[in-house]
Amino acid sequence: MITLEELAQAIIVLIRLGCVFRFIYCMVRLSGADDEATKYKKRTRNVVLFYLLAESIWQVKDIIQYYYQ
């Protein structure tokens, strides 16, 4: 069970880092490309939505585990 918990922690760290790097990449590209601005705005919005969804799922998992232990 400890290994499974460590794996879950590693996955959430990777998700957080990936979202941060993707957000930064989209912001840099957004500042440089005027003709592709709408595409990168949409991608940035999608990154933020994905991050919020991933964190919400993570918190719900913790609440359920706390409730049943």
N, C-alpha and C positions, 0 to 999 in steps of 0.2 A: 504494500500500500504506500510505503514511503517513496518508492521509485515512481509510482504512478503520480503522486503528488508533485514530485520534482519535475516530471515530464510536463505536467499541466502548468507549473510555474514557468518553465522554459518556453512553452508555447505562448503564454500570455506576454512574456517579455519580448518575444519575437514579433508578436502582433503589434505591440506598442511601438517598438523601434521601427518596424516597417511603416506604420502609419506616420510617424514623425518624419522619416526620411522621404516618404512619398509626398507629404504635405509641403515640405521644404522644396522638393524638386518641382512640384506644380507651381509654387509661388515664384520660384526663379524663372521658370519658363513663361509664366504669366506676365512677369515684368519685361521680358525680352521680346515676346511675340504678340504684336497687336492684332494681327490677322487671325490668330488662333486663340484669342482671349476667351471666347465663349466655351471652347472645348476644355481649356484648362480650369476655368471656373467650375464647370460641371464635374470634372475629375476631382477637384479640391472638395467640392460639396460631397461627392461620393465617398471620399476618404474620411471625412468627418462623420458622415452617417455610419460608415462601417465601424469606425472606432467606437462611436456611441453604442452601437448594437453589440459589439464584442464585449465592451465593459459591462453593459447591462446583463448580458448572458452570464458573465463571470460572477456578478453580484448575486444574481438569482441562484446560481449554483451554490454559492457560499451560504445563502439563506436556507436553502433546502437541506444542505448538509448539517447546518447548525440545528435545524428543527428536528431532524431525525436522529441526531446523536444523543 
